[in-house]
């Protein structure tokens, strides 16, 4: 790993063998850079293939997650017009895609990044969990995510047996955290999550009876079409299906925890 305490720099480029590739996901690079205002970017410690001219941009052969925890800058790609990126945002880079990014000279920035590839991540992307149409994700300042980057740097630096498999697990943990936090951030905006949570509470409170999803939407003062779509995105279930699952779960609890007969519970 290269280190320069004056610039706040930690970089590690890893060797990947055939056994690592059989695991399905491997890490090529992990790093941290703290770029002070007015400093050149990118720093020249990167090998060819990673170093780039910000005016010309570059194309990588791997996926990368780039997490900005301080400052602000600009990002653009062949699918994303130039956008400002500030602290708490995470950039997703895709293999074979032209892109460029840089901190603003007046602010600089701090970034953590990890580069990886393999059929496991290809499947995740092909199933649309990540998309080139949404490359900038709102994460906020997340201590857990920073800790994962720091741990990845430690594992890469130690470079012990099966370090690649350990790093792959960290990357998958990052992916799950990023997807969860970013999607919940979307629902938190405009109190969308409050509407859905309120609907879930009403369903739970009335699990012994009946709840009509359309009447529930009216009660919450929202359109049913919007409610049904957002509720399914938020919970994974349409409102009627979610309520049915609540009733089934309650019935299972009664079967195990009460002396009621199956016939009695069936009227539940």
N, C-alpha and C positions, 0 to 999 in steps of 0.2 A: 504493500500500500504506500502511496505517496502521501506525505504529510507536509503541510506548510502552515504553522500556527499563525504566521503573520496574516495570511489570507484566509485562514479557516478552511483548509482543504484536506479532504480524505478521499482517496480513490482506490479502488481495487478492481483489477481486470483478471478474470478467472480462466483457468484451463479447464476445458470440458472434454472428457473421454467418452468412448463408446458406451460404457456402462452407465454413465450419467445420462446419456441421451435415451437409453432404454427406460429410464424412470418416467419419461414423458414430459418433463419440464425441467429446464436448467437455466442457471443464472450466468450471464456473461460479465456483468459489471454491476457494481454498487458504489455509491459515492455520496459525498456531502461537499457543498461549496458555499462559502459565505463571501459574497461579492460586495465590497464597500462601494459607496457612491463614487462615481468618476473612474472606477477601475476598468481595465480592458475585459472583454468577454467574447468568447470563452477563454479560459486560461489555457496556456499552451502545454500543460502537463498531460493532455489526452493524446493517445495514439491516433494514427491515421484511421479513418473510418468513424471516429467519434468527434474529433476536432472539426470545426466548420466555420465558415465565414457567415456571419449573421445576415449579410445582404443577399448571399446566394442560397443559403439554406443547405439542407442535406437530406439524404435518404438512408435510413438504417435498415439492417436486415433483421431486426429484433423488435419486440415490444419494449416500451419503457413507461414507467410511472415517474413523473417529475412533480414533487410536492413542494410548493412555495410556502415558507413559514414566516418570511419577513420581506418587506419591500414590495415592489411591483414592477411589472414589465409588460412586454408585448409577445403575443403568440399568433402565428398563422400557419396554415397548411393548405394542401390542395383541396381540402374539403371544408376548411374553416377560414373565413375572412379574418383579417387582423383584428384581434381583440386584446383588451388590456387584462392582464392577470395580476391579481393582488394576493397578499398573504391569505392562507386558508383555501387556496385553489389547487387542484391537482390536474396536471396535464397528462393525457393518455396518448402515447405515440405508437403508431402502427408500422410494421415492417413494409418496405416498399413504398412508403408514403412520403412525399416531399413535405418538409416543415422547416420552420425556423422560430427561434424565440430568443429573447434577451431581456435583461433587467434595464430599467430606465437609468440613465447616467446619474440623475439627481437623487435617486433613492437606493440603487443597488438592490440586491435581494439575497435571500438564503434559500438554497434548494437542497432537497434530498432526492436521490434518484436510484432506480434499479432497472437493469435491462435484462430481459429474459426471452426465451422462446421454447417451442416444443408443441407437440400435438395436443397436450392438455389445454393450453391457453388458446390454441386454434379452435378447439371445440367450444370453449367459453365464448369466444368472439363470434363464431358461426351461429351460435344459438342466441345471439343478439344481447348478451349481457353487457357487452361493451360495443360501442358504435363509433365509427369515424365521423358521424354526424353530430356527435356530442362528446367532444374531446376535452372540454374544460368542465370539471366537476367541482361543485361547492362542497367542501369538507369542513371548513372552519379550522381553527387550531386544535388539533386532536392529539392529545398526549400519547394515547395508545399507538397511533400510527407512527409518530416520531420514535417511540420506543422500539417499534418493529424495524424501522430503518437502522437505528443504532445497533440493534441486535444483529441485523444482517451484516453490518460492517464488521462487528466483532467476530462473527462466524467466518466471514470471508478472510479476515486477517489471520485468524488461527489456522485456517486451511487444513483441518484435520480430516481423517478418513470419513467419508460420507458427508462432507460439508455441503456438497451440491444438493443432496437430498434434504438436509436440514434447511438450506436456503430456499429450496422449492416449497417446503412447508410454510416458511415465513411469507413467501410471495403469495401463496394461496390465502393465508390469513389476511394479508394486506388487501387482496382482491375482495374478499368477503366483507371486510370492514369498510372499504371504500364504497362498495355498492350499497351496503346498508345505510351508511351515514349520508351519502349523497342523495339517495332516493327519499330518505326521511326529511332531509333538508327541504326538498321540493314541496313536500306536503305541509311542512311547518309554515311555509310562506303563505300568507293570506288566511291563516287559521283553518286550512283544509283538514289538517290532522284532528283539530278539535271537533269538526263536524262528524268525521268518521268515528272517532272515539266515543262521541256522544251516542251515535247510532249503535255501536257495539254495547254500550252500557244499557240502553233501552232494550235491546234484544236479550241480554243476560237477565235483566230484571223481569222479563216476560217470558222466560224460557218454558214455563209450565203452561202457557197459553198459546196464542197465535199473534204473529206480527206480520202485517201486510207491508211489504217494502215500499209500495207507492204511497201509502198513507204515512209511512215513516218519513219519506222524503218531504212530503207536504208539512209534516210536523216540524221538520228541521228548516223549512222555508227554502228548499232547494229543488231544482228540477229532478225528476226521477231518472231521466237519461244520464244526466251528469252524475248523479249519486251512484247509479249502478256501475258506470264505467270507473269512476274514481275508487269506489269501494272495492271493486275487484282488483284494481291495480295495487291498492294499499294492503289488502288482506290475502289476495290470491283466490278469493271466492266471490261469486255474485252474492248479493244480500240474501236471497232466498236460500241458497246453498249454505251460506255461513250459518244462518239460523237453524237449518236442518242439522248441521254438524254440532251445534250447541245442544240441540235436543238429544242427539245420539249420545253425546258425551255425558249428559245428565242421566240418561237412561242407564248407561254402563255403571255410573257411580251408584245409582239406586240398586242395581242388581247385586253389586258387591257389598254395599254398606247398609242395606236395609233388609227387612224381612218381607217386603212386598213381593207378591207373586209376579211372574212375567205378564200375566193377564192384566193385573192392576197397573203395571208400569206401561203397558202398551197403550193405555188411555191417557198417558202423560202428554 
